Amino acid sequence: MRQYDLCVIGSGPAGQRAAIQAAKLGKSVAVVEQREVVGGVAINTGTIPSKALREAILRAAHREHAFPQAADFAAARNALFADLTAACQSVIKAEVELVRDHFASNGIDVITGRAQFRDATTIDAVAEHASTALAAEYVIIAVGTTPANPPGVPFDQRTILSSDDLPKLKHLPRSLIVVGGGVIGTEYASMLAALGVKVTLIEGRPRLLDFVDAEIIEALQYHLRRADVTLRMGERVVSIRTAEPPRGVRASNETIVEAELESGKTLRADSLLYCVGRQGATDGLNLKAAGLDADPRGRIPVNAHYQTKVPHIYAAGDVIGFPALASTSMEQGRLAACHMFGVPFESVDLTLPYGIYSIPEISMVGWTEERLTAESIPYEAGIARYAETARGQLLGDTTGMLKLLIHQDSHTVLGVHAIGTGATELIHIGQAAIAFKATVEYFVNTVFNYPTLAECYKIAALNALNKLKNA
């Protein structure tokens, strides 16, 4: 039996960072990965494939900025979807090789097989022809998630799809129903609309992405409607079925899909993408043998240090739930490894950024207006629009904007929210400002390269201070 200081179950973002952090501390580490390739969902079916597809779609539309205009749609429609997804494979392969190299250079053993707990310290990596037994002082579960697969949804990988199925399509549907307006549903709805697919997005809540600033989401919904996405907000799907196309109607497949809504409407399209929730990939781990349980959605409860109720077993990444972002998963894995081996660390949860790669992309860090209002914190908002900057004009993106939230009395930066080209990059300036408790005067008095989108910070800062003077 192989003996290790740490056994990591899963090689996604959380598992990678936990393994590498422990190896940097001189610990012996093994990573058990079910797939033949490393990288987990993030590299193989989730984050990297979807973002690579987004970039391929934008290139097909002959645009560098994040919202193709009407003139771009004709070129985008003519791009074969199979060619776009094939173009993503080089990115995926490069990321897989990068992770392999990092594991190898840090002396981390990678064992292929499906992990199963024999007891709280022993894990069997069960492969097709043999199994490997490992004993470890510490274990971290970083298995990620899979798309929810409710019994009432007849997935067939062609007409009724999960988010894992979509990149495998050989051709584009003419029309698509997207069920679920979360991050994945919103991203794919906007991408496919950019390719000329007639998209209907169904969301049970009053608006998309209710954890994001309301004004930013209003702008996103406006852009989606401009891209001919039909938004069905406050609607719930009660049944999904396939049917033969009506006589005289052309369809991408031999069948179409019908979605019946709670309100009594029936929507029809060539295909349906189901994006309501994901399930922790904990089935098959034999958690009970380790003294653990998962909730009904397969998630594992942890404390502030990512420990489960069994102190030497940790969990990190999507398998522990919200926010379920690759960036936060990486940090969770690193912090878990630091805690288990007694290395001091500081967690800065308030400054975790969120990036949503819709078209246009949106990003945020810190407080939202809704949260500040709910907690009775006096604030002011400063707005900068890309159209006010030379860089915005050069990019052809005159619809983007950045919002700066500051404390009315101390002028401390509390939150930053952005929509438009480069929003997920631009947000990190605000992230640093919040982390170091900067005031809005920093942005007023600093100098930014010209022309850049970073100038939005100065414009928004001046706008916020002017509002305070005129209050």
Secondary structure, DSSP 4 states (H G I P E B T S, - for coil): -EEEEEEEE--SHHHHHHHHHHHHTT--EEEEESSSSSSHHHHHTSHHHHHHHHHHHHHHTT-SSSS--HHHHHHHHTS-HHHHHHHHHHHHHHHHHHHHHHHHHTT-EEEESEEEESSSSEEEEE-SS-EEEEEEEEEEE---EEE---TTS---SSSEE-TTTGGG-SS--SEEEEE--SHHHHHHHHHHHHTT-EEEEEESSSSS-TTS-HHHHHHHHHHHHHTTPEEEET--EEEEEEEPPPTT---SSSSEEEEEETTS-EEEESEEEE-S-EEETTTTS-GGGGT----TTS-----TTSB-SSTTEEE-GGGG-TT--HHHHHHHHHHHHHHHTT------GGG--EEE-SSS-EEEEE--HHHHHHTT--EEEEEEEGGGSHHHHHHT--S-EEEEEEETTT-BEEEEEEESTTHHHHHHHHHHHHHTT-BHHHHHHS---SS-TTHHHHHHHHHHHHHHHT-
